[in-house]
Amino acid sequence: MANRNRSCSFFFLLLIIAFSSIIDARHLLESSIPEIPDLPKPEIPELPKLEIPELPVLPKPEVPELPKPQIPELPKPQLPALPKPEIPELPKPEFPQLLKPEIPELPKFEIPELPKPEIPELPKPEIPELPKLEIPELPTFPKPELPEFPEFPTLPKYP
């Protein structure tokens, strides 16, 4: 029984803390913010301009010109002309003629004729004639005249 009373009291303590934090948050939202007075801004002193010294002009180094090496021209190699060999024609071999095997004829089978099914003639359906519909002619209306559009002045073209 004592354990149950402790759990109930603990539960009520948690409820009280939760509701009090909700009420405190509402008071914070409804309260006005205090005004902050405008303070004088401190003056920032100007920094002195840095002077970058000019770089001294250096004389360009003189590069001596090197003589171009001369490559001697070598004679182009020439291959001696080779005689074309004559290829003799080889005799064609003669193959022995083989006997063709005789193929026996297969017997012909007679296919029996199937009886043709008789299709009875069905009477043709008659389509009744429908009366012709008369379409009334449309009345002719006068063509509407459109008003003329005003002419707008052209704008000058600038280059």
FIVOLUM-774103 format. One line per 4 residues: their letters; for each residue y, x negated, z of N, C-alpha, C. Coordinates in pm, 1 decimal. Layout:
BEGIN
A	Y,X,Z,Y,X,Z,Y,X,Z | ... .
***
This chain:
BEGIN
MANR	-119.1,-81.8,0.0,0.0,0.0,0.0,125.8,-86.4,0.0 | 118.4,-196.4,71.0,233.8,-286.2,80.3,256.8,-354.1,-55.1 | 147.5,-379.2,-126.5,157.5,-445.5,-257.1,227.5,-352.1,-357.3 | 199.1,-221.1,-343.1,262.3,-124.0,-432.9,411.0,-113.0,-403.3 .
NRSC	450.8,-118.0,-282.9,593.0,-109.8,-246.8,668.0,-232.9,-299.3 | 600.6,-350.2,-296.8,667.0,-471.9,-347.7,688.4,-462.2,-498.3 | 588.6,-409.3,-571.9,602.3,-399.7,-717.0,710.4,-298.2,-753.0 | 719.9,-189.2,-678.4,824.4,-89.3,-704.3,961.6,-146.6,-674.5 .
SFFF	973.4,-218.8,-562.8,1104.4,-275.4,-528.1,1143.4,-382.6,-630.2 | 1048.4,-456.9,-678.8,1076.9,-559.3,-780.5,1123.8,-492.0,-910.4 | 1059.8,-380.5,-946.2,1096.5,-307.0,-1065.8,1239.0,-252.6,-1053.6 | 1272.8,-193.8,-938.3,1408.2,-141.3,-917.8,1511.8,-252.4,-918.4 .
LLLI	1476.4,-369.0,-868.7,1568.3,-483.0,-869.3,1596.7,-526.4,-1013.5 | 1494.5,-527.1,-1097.5,1514.6,-562.8,-1238.0,1601.9,-459.6,-1308.9 | 1582.2,-330.1,-1280.0,1665.2,-226.5,-1340.6,1811.8,-241.8,-1302.1 | 1837.1,-272.0,-1176.1,1975.4,-286.2,-1128.4,2042.5,-404.5,-1198.0 .
IAFS	1968.6,-515.6,-1212.2,2027.0,-634.9,-1277.0,2056.1,-605.8,-1424.3 | 1965.2,-534.2,-1492.3,1984.3,-504.3,-1633.7,2104.3,-413.7,-1655.0 | 2117.1,-307.6,-1574.9,2230.7,-216.0,-1590.1,2363.3,-282.2,-1553.4 | 2360.6,-369.1,-1455.9,2486.1,-434.7,-1418.4,2532.3,-529.5,-1529.8 .
SIID	2437.4,-595.0,-1601.3,2479.1,-684.0,-1709.3,2534.6,-603.7,-1826.0 | 2481.7,-483.0,-1851.5,2534.3,-398.1,-1958.7,2675.3,-354.5,-1925.7 | 2700.3,-315.2,-1801.0,2833.2,-270.9,-1759.8,2931.1,-387.0,-1767.8 | 2891.0,-507.0,-1726.2,2979.5,-623.8,-1733.4,3013.5,-657.3,-1878.1 .
ARHL	2919.7,-644.0,-1969.9,2945.2,-674.0,-2110.1,3044.1,-574.4,-2168.4 | 3034.4,-446.8,-2126.1,3127.9,-346.7,-2175.6,3269.7,-376.8,-2127.6 | 3283.3,-421.8,-2002.2,3416.4,-456.1,-1949.6,3475.1,-574.0,-2025.1 | 3390.9,-667.2,-2064.8,3441.0,-783.0,-2140.2,3490.5,-741.2,-2278.7 .
LESS	3418.7,-646.5,-2341.0,3461.2,-601.4,-2473.0,3590.3,-520.6,-2466.3 | 3609.6,-443.1,-2359.2,3727.1,-357.6,-2348.7,3849.5,-432.6,-2298.5 | 3833.3,-546.0,-2236.0,3949.0,-618.3,-2181.0,4026.5,-684.3,-2294.0 | 4157.1,-701.0,-2272.4,4242.9,-760.5,-2374.6,4243.7,-912.3,-2358.1 .
IPEI	4270.2,-980.0,-2468.9,4271.5,-1125.8,-2468.4,4410.6,-1171.1,-2425.4 | 4418.4,-1269.3,-2332.6,4551.8,-1316.4,-2291.2,4618.5,-1391.0,-2406.4 | 4750.3,-1377.0,-2413.9,4824.7,-1441.8,-2522.4,4842.2,-1590.1,-2491.0 | 4826.5,-1668.9,-2594.6,4840.9,-1813.3,-2579.7,4981.9,-1848.4,-2623.6 .
PDLP	5056.9,-1919.4,-2539.3,5195.2,-1952.3,-2577.4,5193.9,-2057.6,-2689.3 | 5296.0,-2048.4,-2776.8,5308.1,-2146.2,-2884.1,5360.7,-2276.8,-2825.8 | 5285.3,-2380.3,-2844.1,5324.8,-2511.6,-2795.0,5392.8,-2588.1,-2907.5 | 5487.2,-2674.7,-2873.3,5553.2,-2751.2,-2979.4,5453.0,-2847.9,-3042.9 .
KPEI	5463.4,-2860.6,-3174.2,5371.9,-2948.6,-3245.4,5426.5,-3090.7,-3238.3 | 5340.0,-3186.7,-3206.5,5388.7,-3324.9,-3201.3,5415.9,-3375.3,-3342.6 | 5516.8,-3456.6,-3356.0,5552.1,-3512.9,-3486.4,5462.9,-3632.9,-3514.6 | 5412.8,-3636.2,-3632.8,5326.0,-3747.2,-3672.4,5414.4,-3849.9,-3742.2 .
PELP	5414.5,-3972.1,-3691.0,5500.6,-4072.5,-3755.9,5441.2,-4111.0,-3891.9 | 5530.0,-4141.6,-3984.9,5485.2,-4180.3,-4117.6,5431.2,-4322.1,-4112.3 | 5321.9,-4341.1,-4179.5,5261.3,-4473.0,-4184.4,5335.1,-4557.6,-4287.3 | 5348.4,-4686.9,-4260.5,5416.2,-4770.4,-4360.3,5329.1,-4784.1,-4484.8 .
KLEI	5396.0,-4793.4,-4600.6,5322.1,-4805.1,-4725.2,5264.6,-4945.6,-4734.3 | 5141.0,-4951.1,-4769.9,5075.1,-5080.1,-4784.0,5106.3,-5136.0,-4922.1 | 5145.1,-5260.3,-4923.4,5173.0,-5325.3,-5050.7,5052.9,-5410.2,-5087.7 | 5001.4,-5383.8,-5205.5,4885.9,-5459.5,-5252.7,4940.2,-5577.7,-5333.0 .
PELP	4902.6,-5699.1,-5292.1,4955.3,-5814.2,-5366.8,4892.9,-5818.2,-5506.6 | 4971.1,-5860.6,-5603.1,4923.5,-5870.0,-5740.5,4827.7,-5986.8,-5752.1 | 4728.7,-5968.5,-5832.9,4631.6,-6074.3,-5854.2,4692.3,-6178.5,-5947.9 | 4665.4,-6305.5,-5919.5,4722.3,-6407.4,-6009.0,4650.1,-6404.3,-6143.0 .
VLPK	4725.1,-6433.5,-6247.1,4669.2,-6434.1,-6382.1,4599.3,-6567.3,-6402.6 | 4470.9,-6561.8,-6432.8,4393.0,-6683.5,-6453.5,4385.9,-6712.6,-6602.7 | 4392.1,-6842.0,-6638.8,4382.6,-6872.6,-6782.0,4239.2,-6847.2,-6830.2 | 4228.5,-6805.1,-6955.5,4096.6,-6778.5,-7011.1,4026.8,-6910.8,-7038.0 .
PEVP	3899.4,-6920.1,-6998.9,3829.9,-7045.8,-7025.6,3801.0,-7059.1,-7174.6 | 3809.6,-7179.4,-7222.4,3783.1,-7205.3,-7363.6,3634.5,-7233.6,-7381.9 | 3575.6,-7161.5,-7470.7,3434.0,-7177.6,-7498.2,3422.7,-7256.4,-7628.0 | 3355.8,-7373.0,-7622.3,3345.1,-7449.5,-7747.7,3248.3,-7379.5,-7843.3 .
ELPK	3281.3,-7387.7,-7972.3,3194.8,-7326.1,-8071.4,3078.0,-7418.8,-8098.8 | 2960.6,-7363.4,-8095.9,2840.8,-7442.4,-8121.4,2808.0,-7436.2,-8269.5 | 2761.0,-7547.9,-8325.6,2726.6,-7544.0,-8468.4,2600.1,-7460.8,-8488.0 | 2596.8,-7388.5,-8599.4,2480.5,-7306.3,-8628.3,2369.8,-7396.2,-8680.9 .
PQIP	2249.1,-7380.1,-8629.6,2141.0,-7464.2,-8681.0,2101.7,-7418.9,-8821.4 | 2072.2,-7513.2,-8906.9,2032.3,-7481.1,-9043.2,1879.7,-7484.0,-9049.6 | 1825.7,-7378.8,-9098.1,1680.5,-7368.7,-9109.0,1645.1,-7405.9,-9252.3 | 1559.1,-7503.4,-9268.1,1525.4,-7540.9,-9406.4,1436.8,-7433.6,-9469.6 .
ELPK	1457.8,-7413.6,-9599.5,1378.2,-7313.7,-9668.5,1243.9,-7375.0,-9705.4 | 1140.7,-7308.2,-9669.0,1005.6,-7354.8,-9698.3,959.4,-7292.5,-9828.4 | 877.8,-7366.1,-9903.4,828.9,-7305.9,-10028.3,732.8,-7192.3,-9995.5 | 740.2,-7090.5,-10079.5,654.1,-6975.5,-10055.9,513.4,-7010.1,-10102.4 .
PQLP	413.5,-6978.7,-10020.6,277.1,-7012.4,-10061.5,231.5,-6920.8,-10175.1 | 162.9,-6978.1,-10271.8,110.7,-6900.9,-10383.3,-40.6,-6913.3,-10381.7 | -106.2,-6802.8,-10391.5,-251.7,-6802.5,-10393.4,-298.8,-6822.7,-10536.9 | -407.0,-6899.4,-10553.9,-457.0,-6917.8,-10691.5,-521.2,-6787.8,-10740.0 .
ALPK	-508.3,-6762.1,-10867.6,-565.0,-6640.9,-10925.1,-716.0,-6654.9,-10931.3 | -785.0,-6559.2,-10876.1,-931.2,-6561.2,-10876.1,-982.1,-6483.9,-10996.7 | -1088.0,-6534.8,-11061.5,-1140.8,-6458.9,-11175.5,-1213.7,-6334.3,-11125.4 | -1203.0,-6227.5,-11201.2,-1269.4,-6103.1,-11161.5,-1416.8,-6115.3,-11195.7 .
PEIP	-1502.5,-6091.8,-11097.2,-1645.8,-6102.8,-11127.5,-1691.2,-5981.7,-11207.7 | -1784.1,-6004.9,-11297.1,-1841.1,-5896.4,-11377.0,-1962.2,-5840.6,-11303.2 | -1960.9,-5713.2,-11282.2,-2070.2,-5648.1,-11211.2,-2161.7,-5586.0,-11315.3 | -2286.4,-5630.8,-11318.3,-2376.7,-5572.9,-11418.9,-2417.8,-5432.6,-11375.7 .
ELPK	-2441.3,-5346.9,-11474.7,-2484.5,-5211.0,-11443.8,-2631.6,-5213.7,-11405.5 | -2659.8,-5148.6,-11296.9,-2797.7,-5143.5,-11248.3,-2870.3,-5029.7,-11317.1 | -2998.3,-5048.8,-11345.3,-3071.2,-4938.7,-11408.4,-3093.0,-4826.2,-11307.6 | -3083.3,-4702.5,-11360.1,-3100.2,-4586.6,-11272.5,-3247.9,-4569.2,-11244.6 .
PEFP	-3283.8,-4543.9,-11120.5,-3425.9,-4527.7,-11090.8,-3476.2,-4393.0,-11142.6 | -3598.1,-4392.1,-11185.2,-3659.1,-4268.3,-11232.5,-3746.4,-4212.1,-11121.0 | -3720.2,-4087.5,-11086.9,-3796.7,-4021.5,-10981.7,-3909.5,-3942.4,-11046.1 | -4023.1,-3938.6,-10980.0,-4131.8,-3858.6,-11037.8,-4100.4,-3710.4,-11021.7 .
QLLK	-4140.3,-3632.8,-11119.1,-4114.9,-3489.9,-11114.1,-4219.4,-3424.8,-11023.5 | -4169.2,-3349.8,-10930.5,-4257.2,-3281.0,-10836.9,-4289.6,-3142.7,-10891.6 | -4406.9,-3096.8,-10860.9,-4447.6,-2964.6,-10904.5,-4381.8,-2859.4,-10816.3 | -4335.0,-2755.7,-10882.5,-4273.0,-2647.4,-10806.7,-4383.7,-2559.2,-10751.4 .
PEIP	-4374.5,-2525.2,-10621.4,-4479.4,-2439.2,-10568.3,-4459.9,-2296.2,-10617.8 | -4570.4,-2229.6,-10639.0,-4563.2,-2092.1,-10685.0,-4546.7,-1999.3,-10564.6 | -4454.0,-1909.6,-10577.6,-4427.8,-1814.8,-10469.9,-4501.1,-1685.8,-10504.4 | -4589.7,-1641.2,-10413.8,-4662.9,-1518.3,-10446.9,-4570.5,-1398.0,-10435.6 .
ELPK	-4596.0,-1298.5,-10518.9,-4514.0,-1178.0,-10517.2,-4556.6,-1089.7,-10400.4 | -4459.3,-1034.2,-10333.7,-4486.8,-944.9,-10222.3,-4513.9,-805.1,-10276.6 | -4604.5,-732.9,-10213.3,-4632.2,-597.9,-10263.4,-4513.5,-506.2,-10233.6 | -4490.8,-412.3,-10325.2,-4379.7,-320.1,-10308.3,-4429.2,-200.1,-10228.2 .
FEIP	-4349.7,-165.4,-10127.6,-4384.2,-51.1,-10045.0,-4307.8,69.6,-10096.2 | -4373.7,182.4,-10093.3,-4308.1,305.4,-10135.8,-4243.6,370.6,-10014.0 | -4117.8,403.7,-10027.8,-4045.1,469.9,-9919.0,-4055.7,619.2,-9942.6 | -4109.2,690.7,-9843.8,-4122.5,835.4,-9866.8,-3984.7,901.5,-9861.3 .
ELPK	-3969.1,1004.2,-9940.3,-3841.2,1075.1,-9943.0,-3834.3,1170.9,-9825.2 | -3722.6,1171.5,-9761.8,-3700.9,1261.5,-9649.1,-3652.5,1395.4,-9701.8 | -3694.6,1503.2,-9637.5,-3647.0,1632.8,-9686.2,-3497.5,1647.5,-9657.5 | -3427.8,1705.5,-9751.1,-3283.1,1723.8,-9734.8,-3260.3,1846.9,-9647.9 .
PEIP	-3174.8,1834.1,-9549.2,-3148.6,1952.8,-9466.4,-3061.5,2051.6,-9543.2 | -3091.3,2176.3,-9522.5,-3013.8,2278.7,-9589.8,-2898.8,2321.2,-9500.0 | -2779.0,2317.8,-9555.3,-2659.2,2355.6,-9480.4,-2620.9,2495.3,-9528.2 | -2619.9,2589.6,-9433.9,-2583.3,2724.5,-9478.6,-2434.3,2730.3,-9511.1 .
ELPK	-2400.3,2810.8,-9607.7,-2260.1,2824.4,-9645.2,-2191.4,2915.8,-9545.1 | -2081.9,2867.6,-9491.6,-2004.5,2944.9,-9395.1,-1892.8,3017.5,-9468.5 | -1859.7,3137.5,-9421.7,-1750.4,3208.5,-9490.4,-1617.1,3139.7,-9460.9 | -1531.0,3138.2,-9559.7,-1400.6,3075.0,-9542.9,-1312.5,3168.5,-9460.0 .
PEIP	-1240.2,3110.7,-9362.0,-1152.8,3197.5,-9282.4,-1031.0,3238.6,-9364.2 | -991.0,3361.0,-9344.5,-874.3,3412.0,-9416.5,-751.7,3399.2,-9326.8 | -646.1,3344.5,-9381.9,-522.0,3327.6,-9307.4,-431.7,3444.7,-9343.7 | -386.8,3520.7,-9242.8,-300.7,3635.1,-9276.8,-163.3,3585.6,-9323.0 .
ELPK	-104.0,3657.2,-9411.3,27.6,3620.2,-9461.4,133.0,3662.4,-9360.5 | 223.9,3570.6,-9333.7,333.3,3599.0,-9240.5,456.0,3642.2,-9319.1 | 534.8,3729.7,-9259.7,655.4,3771.9,-9333.9,754.5,3655.2,-9341.0 | 827.1,3646.4,-9452.4,924.5,3539.6,-9470.6,1045.5,3567.4,-9383.0 .
LEIP	1092.8,3462.5,-9318.3,1210.2,3475.9,-9232.6,1335.1,3449.6,-9314.8 | 1433.0,3531.0,-9293.1,1559.2,3512.3,-9364.4,1655.5,3438.0,-9272.3 | 1709.5,3329.3,-9323.9,1805.1,3248.5,-9246.9,1944.4,3290.4,-9290.8 | 2027.2,3332.2,-9195.4,2162.5,3375.2,-9235.8,2244.9,3253.8,-9281.1 .
ELPT	2332.6,3275.6,-9373.6,2418.0,3168.3,-9422.9,2527.3,3139.9,-9321.0 | 2562.8,3013.1,-9310.9,2669.4,2974.1,-9219.0,2804.1,3007.2,-9280.4 | 2896.0,3056.1,-9199.4,3029.2,3084.6,-9254.7,3102.4,2952.7,-9282.2 | 3189.5,2953.1,-9377.7,3265.8,2832.8,-9410.0,3393.0,2832.4,-9326.0 .
FPKP	3415.3,2721.6,-9261.5,3534.5,2705.3,-9178.5,3632.2,2614.5,-9251.1 | 3762.2,2633.4,-9230.2,3858.2,2542.8,-9294.5,3851.2,2405.1,-9226.9 | 3874.9,2301.9,-9307.6,3867.4,2166.0,-9253.3,3992.4,2140.3,-9169.3 | 3973.1,2080.6,-9049.9,4091.3,2054.9,-8966.9,4168.3,1934.1,-9021.5 .
ELPE	4298.4,1940.1,-9008.5,4383.1,1830.0,-9052.8,4417.5,1744.4,-8931.2 | 4394.5,1617.1,-8944.9,4422.6,1525.1,-8835.8,4567.0,1478.9,-8844.8 | 4631.8,1458.0,-8728.9,4771.1,1409.3,-8735.5,4771.4,1262.8,-8778.2 | 4878.3,1222.5,-8842.4,4890.0,1084.4,-8887.8,4922.5,994.9,-8768.1 .
FPEF	4863.2,878.9,-8768.9,4889.9,783.9,-8661.4,5022.9,714.9,-8687.8 | 5098.4,684.8,-8580.6,5224.1,613.8,-8603.4,5195.3,468.6,-8640.3 | 5282.1,411.1,-8720.7,5264.8,272.1,-8759.9,5327.3,183.5,-8653.0 | 5248.1,88.2,-8607.4,5297.9,-4.0,-8506.2,5356.3,-126.4,-8574.9 .
PTLP	5467.6,-178.7,-8521.4,5523.5,-300.4,-8584.0,5430.7,-417.7,-8559.6 | 5424.2,-507.4,-8655.1,5337.5,-625.6,-8639.1,5405.3,-725.6,-8548.9 | 5323.3,-796.7,-8472.6,5377.4,-895.2,-8379.3,5397.5,-1027.1,-8453.1 | 5499.5,-1102.2,-8414.7,5520.1,-1231.3,-8481.4,5408.2,-1328.3,-8442.8 .
KYP	5372.3,-1413.5,-8539.0,5267.0,-1511.4,-8513.2,5330.6,-1642.1,-8472.3 | 5282.5,-1691.8,-8361.6,5331.7,-1821.5,-8314.2,5231.5,-1928.5,-8347.5 | 5279.6,-2048.3,-8387.9,5181.6,-2154.0,-8418.8,5117.2,-2209.4,-8296.8 .
***
